[in-house]
Structures are given as C-alpha cells and as structure tokens.
Amino acid sequence: MRAIRGAIQVEENSAQSIASGVKELIGAIMRSNSLTPSMVISVIFTSTPDLTAAFPAAACREIGFESVPLIGAVEVDVPGALDRTIRVMLHCETTLSGEAISHIYLRGAQALRKDIAQ
C-alpha cells in the first residue's frame, strides 16, 4: 500500500472550476502512477476555506470512483497560504516503491512542494 500526494490551484470558486481541477489532478495521479480506480483504497481531499461551491469528492465519483471511499475536509486557514487550492492524499495498492511514486502538483500548487512536484 502507498499514499500519493497532490494538489492543484483552481481558477475560481465555482462548481465547474472545482470539478475540472479535481478531474485533472486525479487523472494525472492515476496516469503517472499507472493506477486504475480498482487499485485505489481511499481518497482524502482538503480544500482551502475559499472553495465552497462544490465537494471535490463529487467530481471524483464522476470519473470512476463510485466504489472508493472518499472524504473531504477544510484545510487550515493559515495567513498567506495559497488560495483556491485542493489537496489530495490517495491510498492505493501498487507494486511501485516509495521512491518510484509520482506526487503531482499542478498549476500554482507546484509552489507547495517544489522538491517533489512533477
């Protein structure tokens, strides 16, 4: 079992922008790590407090994760933190080593983890 991290900064607080961002981020994680939804154990989403238009998990269900446990939470509201950001921790079954896992940070969220962003 491995955990894969990722994040994306979305353009605005709208249901469409949140859904599009989630689908882009999860798609990139899945492709980069050669995963299918059946290999995913669970997914945890956090969103910055300024994202209130939609649940990230709802968008994830639309791309094949209907049977995967999903949950969302609000990120800590730290002054000066990157706004409009969705973070994810995806737990999966894989034969990849920890060093071979691709953690995906997209758009403005690349600034969060320059050390591991793809």
N, C-alpha and C positions, 0 to 999 in steps of 0.2 A: 504494500500500500504506500502511496506517495501523496503528498499535498503539493498543489501547484498554485502559485500566487499570480495575481494580475490586477491591473487597474486600467481605467480609461476615463478621460475627461470628456464629458459630453458638452454640446454646444449651448443647450438651454434646458430649462426646467419644463419640458413638455413630455407627454407620454411617448410621442414619436421619437424624440431625441434619446430618451432613456432606453426604449426598446431597441433602437438601432445600435446604440452603444453596447448594450448587453450582447446582442447577437454578434456584433463584430468582435468583441473581446472573447466570448466563449468560443466562437468559431476559430479564432486564431489560436487559442489554447489547445483546442481539440486537434487541429491540423498539425500544429508544431510538435505535439507530443504523440501523434498517431493514435488518438483515442476515438472511441465510439461512445455514445451515451450509455450503453450496457456496461461499460468499464467504470463508469462514474458511480461512486458510493454516495456522495453528498456534495452540496454546494452551499457555501455561506457567502452572502452578499452584504456589503455595507455601502451606504450612500452618505454623502455629506448632507448636513441638515437643510441645505438649499434645494435638494431634489425631492419634491413632494408630489409630482404629477402622476407617478406610476410606481408599481412594485417591480424591481428588477427581476424577481423570480417569475413573474407572469410572462415576461418576454422569453425567458429561458425555456419555459414549458412549451412555447410555440415552436421550438426548434428541436423537439425530440426528447425532452427531459420530463415527460409526463409521469414516469415511474420513479424518478430520482428525488429523494428528499432535498428540498430547497428551503432556505430561510433567509430573511433579510433583517438588517438592523441599521440603526443610525450611527454613523461614525462620530467620534468625539469631536466637538466643535472647538478646535484649537485656533486661537487667533493667528491669522496669517497663513493658515493651511490652504492648500489648493482647493478651489471651489469646484462645484459641479462634477464631483468625482465618484465613480462607482468602483469599489474594490471587490475582489473575489478570492476565496480560498476554495479550491476544488480538490476533493479527495477522490483518488482513483486507484484501481488495480492496474498495475503495469509492471513490466519487467525492466523498465528503464532504471538506471542507477540515479541516485540523487543528483549527481553531477551532470547527468545527461538530460535532466528535466529542463524544459524551456519555460521560464516565467515570463509573462507577456505584459508589457506596459505600453499603452498606446496613447497617441496624441500628447496632450500636455502632461499626462501622468508619467511619461518617461522620466520626468524630473524627480519622481519619488524614489526610484531605485536605479540610478544610472549604472550601478555596479552589476545589475543582472538584467536590465531591460533589453529586450530583443529588438 
